[in-house]
Amino acid sequence: MSITSAATLATLHRTGPRRITDLAATEGVTQPAMTVLVRVMEESGLVERRGDPSDRRVTLVHLTEAGTSYVQARRQAGVDAFAKLIGRLADDEVDALLAALPALAHLAELESQDHEGPKR
């Protein structure tokens, strides 16, 4: 799976259903490229397109159960890899990581806000 595909699935998991144009802007690709990407992920059963109940002219991309499972498995694999590596650190290094967690959480929050763009 491409990095853009994985990032798009993660965005949908984090933010909920989105328009293709919004996903393209968020992921930094053209709208036609995102349309192709969504089609491929739809054929793979990871996403589905549904009409927007508040505006029938709009189509939203939704994660399927398989898409949600993929995102969760990928995240768990990352957690497991980091846990294994952290287990190899000295106690003072683990303490340093723990002390840095609030700043790292804030960085992640700022990045997420930048990545999602303005709220509508």
N, C-alpha and C positions, 0 to 999 in steps of 0.2 A: 504494500500500500504506500502511496506517495505521502510525503510530508504534508502537502496541502490537503489531501483527503483526510488524513488523521487529524489535522488541525481543524478542518471543517466539522468533522464528527464531534470533536471536543467542544467546539463553539456551540453546536446544536445541543449538546448535553448540558452545557453550562447556562445557555441563554434561552433554550426552548426553540420552537419553530421560528424560522426566518424566511424572508423572501430571498430569492436567488441574488437579486441585486445587492441586498444587504450583506449576504455571505461573501459575494465577490469583493465588496469594499473592505470588509473585515479581514479577509485573507489576502488582500492585495493582488487579486487577479482580475482579468476582464470578465464581464458578464457572460460572453460566449464561452470562455474557458470554464467558468463555474457551471454553466448549463451542461456542458459535456461531462464535467466531474460528477455532478448530481445524477445525471443519467446513468453513468457507470456504477455509482454507489447504489442507485435505485435497482439496477439489474442484479446487483450483488445482494440485495435484500437488506441493506444497511439503513436506507432512508426511504421515505415515500413522500409523494406530493399530495397535498390536500387543499381544498378550497378554504379560504379564510371565511369563517362564519360571519364576520362583521363586514366583509366586502367581497362579494362573490367574484369580482374581477381579479382578485389577488390569489395567487397560489403560494402556499407556504411549504417549506421543506421540513419534514418531521423525522426524528430518529425512530427507527423500528426497535423492537425488542433486541434483534440481532445487533443493531448499531449500538444500542446502550450496553449490551454485553461486551462488545468489542472494546468500547471506551473503558469500561470498568476493568476488563482483563488487562488492557494495556497499562492502565494506571497502577494496578496491583503488581504487575511485573516490575514497574519502576520502583515501587515501594519496597518490594522484596530485594531488588538489586541494591538499593541504598542501605537497607537494613543490614544486609550481608557485609557491605563495605564498612558501615559504621561499627559493626561488631569487631572489626579488626583495628579500630583506633584505640589509642591510649585514653585513660580516664580523663586527663586534662583536655584532650582534644574533643572528647564528647561534651565536656562541660562548656568548652568554647562554642561548639555548635548550638547547644541549648541556649546559651546567652545571646546568640545571634538570631534566634528564631523570631522574636518580635519584629526586628528590622527586615528580615527576609519575607515575613508575612505581609508587611507593609509594601515592600517592593512588588510582590505578586499582585496585591490589590491595585497598585498604581498601573502596572502593566496590563492588567485585565481591563481597567477603565480605558486606557489608551487604545487597547486592541478592539474593544467593543464600540468605540466611538460614542457620539452623543446619543442620549436616550431620546426616544420619540414619545 
